[in-house]
Amino acid sequence: MSDDEALRLSSPSPANKPRNMDAAIIALGIMLCMHGFFLDIIIIGILPFLSESAGDASRAALFPWCLGGYAGFGSDKVPNLAPTHRRFIAENAAYAVLRGGAGLYVFLAPALAMPALVLAVVSHFIEAVTIAWELFSHGAPKDSAPPMTLMGIFASWTLATVMFNTDYFVVDAASLLVIQVFVGLTWAAWMCGVVGIKMQASKGTQMS
C-alpha cells in the first residue's frame, strides 16, 4: 500500500467531517436536549422526589392524565409517586433517551444523527396521538392541548432543520421520508385532539 493510499484510508470521510454548526443546528440540538433531559427527566422525573406539591402542580398543569383521571373519567387522585405516577415517570425517561439522545448526536456525531432524529420524531408522534386520544375519547381538559401542539412544532422543527442542512447531516432518502410521514401524522393527531376539544365545548354549551 502506498503512502497516498494509507493517508486516504486513515482520513475522515466527508460524511464524518461535516461543516461547522450554524444557529439553526445549535437550536435544534438545544431543543432536543432541553425537551429530553430537562422536561422529561428533571421536571417529570426528579421534581416529584424533591417536592410533592411542585410535582402535583406540574402534573395538574401539563399532564392531568397521570393524576388518576378528570371529570367524567375517574375521580380518585393518584398520590405523588404512586404506581401510576411512577410508570408515567418511566415513560418519560424513555422519551428522554430518544429526544435528548438525538440532541447529543446532533452535537457530537452528526454523521450518525439521522436514525436518532427519526426516533425522536416518532416519539413526538406517539405522545401527540396519545394526548389526542385522551382529548377526543376521554374528555381530557383542554389544558392538555399545549403539550400536543408542542409535539407537532418539535417534529416540524426537526424536519425543517434536517432538510435545510443536508451538508451537515448525512441525510438518506428513507430516513427523510419517515420523518416527513410522521410529521404529517403528528399534525393529523393534533387535528383529532382539536376536534375533541370542540366536541367537549359543544357538549358543555348544550348542557348549560
C-alpha positions as CSV (number, residue, x, y, z in Angstrom):
1,M,0.0,0.0,0.0
2,S,1.4,3.4,-1.0
3,D,1.7,6.3,1.4
4,D,-1.1,8.1,-0.5
5,E,-3.5,5.2,-0.2
6,A,-2.7,4.9,3.6
7,L,-3.4,8.6,4.1
8,R,-6.6,8.4,2.2
9,L,-7.9,5.4,4.2
10,S,-7.0,7.0,7.5
11,S,-8.5,10.4,6.8
12,P,-12.1,11.1,7.9
13,S,-14.6,10.8,5.1
14,P,-16.6,13.9,4.1
15,A,-19.7,12.3,5.8
16,N,-17.8,12.2,9.1
17,K,-16.4,15.7,8.7
18,P,-19.4,18.0,8.2
19,R,-19.3,21.7,8.1
20,N,-19.5,23.8,11.3
21,M,-22.8,24.1,13.1
22,D,-24.9,27.2,12.5
23,A,-27.5,28.7,14.7
24,A,-30.3,26.5,13.4
25,I,-28.5,23.3,14.1
26,I,-27.4,24.5,17.6
27,A,-31.0,25.5,18.3
28,L,-32.3,22.0,17.3
29,G,-29.7,20.3,19.5
30,I,-30.6,22.5,22.4
31,M,-34.3,22.0,21.9
32,L,-33.9,18.2,21.9
33,C,-31.7,18.2,24.9
34,M,-33.9,20.6,26.9
35,H,-37.0,18.7,25.9
36,G,-35.5,15.3,26.6
37,F,-33.3,15.9,29.6
38,F,-34.8,19.0,31.3
39,L,-38.5,18.4,30.9
40,D,-38.7,14.6,30.7
41,I,-36.0,14.0,33.4
42,I,-35.8,17.0,35.7
43,I,-39.4,18.3,35.7
44,I,-41.2,15.0,35.3
45,G,-38.7,12.6,36.8
46,I,-36.8,14.4,39.6
47,L,-39.1,17.2,40.8
48,P,-41.7,14.8,42.3
49,F,-39.0,13.4,44.5
50,L,-37.9,16.8,45.7
51,S,-41.3,18.4,46.3
52,E,-44.7,16.7,46.4
53,S,-46.6,20.0,45.9
54,A,-44.5,21.1,43.0
55,G,-44.8,17.6,41.4
56,D,-48.6,17.7,41.8
57,A,-48.7,21.2,40.4
58,S,-46.8,20.2,37.2
59,R,-49.0,17.2,36.8
60,A,-52.2,19.3,37.1
61,A,-50.9,21.9,34.7
62,L,-49.3,19.8,32.0
63,F,-50.1,16.0,32.5
64,P,-53.5,15.6,34.1
65,W,-53.9,12.0,32.9
66,C,-51.3,10.9,35.4
67,L,-53.4,12.4,38.3
68,G,-55.8,9.4,38.0
69,G,-58.5,10.9,35.8
70,Y,-60.6,14.0,35.1
71,A,-64.2,15.0,35.1
72,G,-66.3,12.1,33.8
73,F,-63.4,9.6,33.8
74,G,-62.3,8.5,37.2
75,S,-62.2,10.6,40.4
76,D,-59.6,9.2,42.8
77,K,-56.4,11.3,42.7
78,V,-53.2,9.3,42.3
79,P,-50.8,10.4,45.1
80,N,-47.4,11.7,44.2
81,L,-45.1,8.8,43.3
82,A,-47.9,6.2,43.5
83,P,-47.5,3.3,40.9
84,T,-49.4,5.2,38.1
85,H,-47.3,8.2,38.6
86,R,-44.0,6.2,38.8
87,R,-44.9,4.5,35.5
88,F,-45.5,7.9,33.9
89,I,-42.0,8.9,35.1
90,A,-40.6,5.8,33.5
91,E,-42.4,6.5,30.2
92,N,-40.9,10.0,30.0
93,A,-37.5,8.6,30.9
94,A,-37.8,6.6,27.7
95,Y,-38.8,9.7,25.8
96,A,-35.7,11.4,27.3
97,V,-33.5,8.8,25.8
98,L,-35.0,9.2,22.3
99,R,-35.0,13.0,22.4
100,G,-32.1,14.0,24.5
101,G,-30.0,11.3,22.8
102,A,-30.9,12.7,19.4
103,G,-29.7,16.1,20.6
104,L,-26.4,14.7,21.6
105,Y,-26.0,13.1,18.2
106,V,-26.7,16.5,16.6
107,F,-23.8,18.0,18.5
108,L,-21.3,15.1,18.7
109,A,-21.9,12.8,15.8
110,P,-24.0,14.4,13.0
111,A,-22.9,11.8,10.5
112,L,-24.9,9.3,12.6
113,A,-27.7,11.6,13.7
114,M,-30.5,10.7,11.2
115,P,-31.6,7.4,12.8
116,A,-31.7,9.1,16.2
117,L,-33.7,12.1,14.7
118,V,-36.2,9.6,13.1
119,L,-36.8,8.0,16.5
120,A,-37.2,11.4,18.2
121,V,-39.8,12.5,15.7
122,V,-41.7,9.1,16.1
123,S,-41.7,9.7,19.8
124,H,-43.3,13.1,19.2
125,F,-46.0,11.4,17.2
126,I,-46.6,8.8,19.9
127,E,-47.0,11.4,22.5
128,A,-49.3,13.6,20.3
129,V,-51.5,10.7,19.3
130,T,-52.0,9.6,22.9
131,I,-52.9,13.1,24.1
132,A,-55.3,13.5,21.1
133,W,-56.9,10.2,22.2
134,E,-57.4,11.5,25.7
135,L,-59.0,14.7,24.3
136,F,-61.1,13.0,21.7
137,S,-62.4,10.0,23.5
138,H,-62.0,10.6,27.3
139,G,-62.7,14.2,27.9
140,A,-59.3,15.3,29.0
141,P,-59.2,19.0,29.9
142,K,-58.2,21.5,27.1
143,D,-55.1,22.3,29.1
144,S,-53.7,19.0,27.7
145,A,-53.5,20.6,24.2
146,P,-50.3,22.7,24.6
147,P,-48.1,19.6,25.0
148,M,-49.8,18.0,22.0
149,T,-49.2,21.2,20.0
150,L,-45.5,21.2,21.0
151,M,-45.1,17.7,19.6
152,G,-46.1,19.0,16.2
153,I,-43.8,22.0,16.5
154,F,-40.8,20.0,17.6
155,A,-41.3,17.4,14.9
156,S,-41.7,20.1,12.2
157,W,-38.6,21.9,13.6
158,T,-36.6,18.7,13.3
159,L,-37.7,18.1,9.7
160,A,-37.0,21.7,8.6
161,T,-33.6,21.8,10.1
162,V,-32.6,18.5,8.5
163,M,-33.9,19.5,5.1
164,F,-32.1,22.8,5.1
165,N,-28.8,21.4,6.4
166,T,-28.0,18.4,4.2
167,D,-24.4,19.4,4.2
168,Y,-24.2,19.0,8.0
169,F,-26.3,15.8,8.5
170,V,-25.9,12.7,6.4
171,V,-29.5,12.6,5.1
172,D,-30.6,9.4,3.4
173,A,-33.9,9.4,1.5
174,A,-35.5,6.7,3.5
175,S,-35.0,8.4,6.9
176,L,-36.1,11.7,5.5
177,L,-39.3,10.1,4.1
178,V,-40.0,8.5,7.5
179,I,-39.6,11.9,9.3
180,Q,-41.9,13.6,6.7
181,V,-44.6,10.9,7.2
182,F,-44.5,11.1,10.9
183,V,-44.6,14.9,10.9
184,G,-47.8,14.7,8.9
185,L,-49.2,12.0,11.2
186,T,-48.4,14.2,14.2
187,W,-50.4,17.1,12.9
188,A,-53.2,14.7,11.9
189,A,-53.3,13.6,15.5
190,W,-53.3,17.2,16.6
191,M,-56.3,17.9,14.5
192,C,-58.2,15.0,16.1
193,G,-57.3,16.5,19.5
194,V,-58.7,19.8,18.5
195,V,-61.9,18.2,17.3
196,G,-62.1,16.5,20.7
197,I,-61.9,20.0,22.4
198,K,-64.6,21.3,20.1
199,M,-66.8,18.3,20.9
200,Q,-66.4,19.0,24.6
201,A,-67.2,22.6,24.2
202,S,-70.3,21.8,22.2
203,K,-71.5,19.3,24.9
204,G,-70.9,22.0,27.6
205,T,-72.9,24.5,25.6
206,Q,-75.8,22.1,25.2
207,M,-75.8,21.2,28.9
208,S,-75.8,24.9,30.0
